[in-house]
């Protein structure tokens, strides 16, 4: 794939591990992986310190890649309210980093990301990772799984957004 196309940064938020992926999508909807990985926060640090670490890491990714948009997975509304609230804090600093970088933000539920990438909103983590591998023609799925989830969020947005016609 050529170096044309738009970059999208996908984020799978977490206070301990935040996954990210940068994907380039061209006007024919062909995608390539540019970078992926995880942000690991200090395990024994206070929540405020961990949130600062996430914010700084995402702000650095926005500055380095200048993505057209940041796609962020929405909070899952499960049984554990405390976990959902803590995850909401992580999402908040991620959204702030994107806003301070003047980058558009797209928010998707896990089911929307799974559906866009794997064709089923109830796809397993393994199925999503496998389909990310297939879409991006990789030898193996991105590792760890948090990174694959970040790539899936970027890919979801890249496949859904309307790209400008080639000049």
Secondary structure, DSSP 8 states (H G I E B T S, - for coil): --S-SEEEEEEE--SSEEEEEEEEE-TT--EEEEEEEEEE--TTS-HHHHHHHHHHHHHHHHHHH--SEEEEE-----S-HHHHHHHHHHHHHHHHHHHHTT-EEEEE-HHHHHHHHHS-TT--HHHHHHHHHHHHT-SS--SSHHHHHHHHHHHHHHHHS------
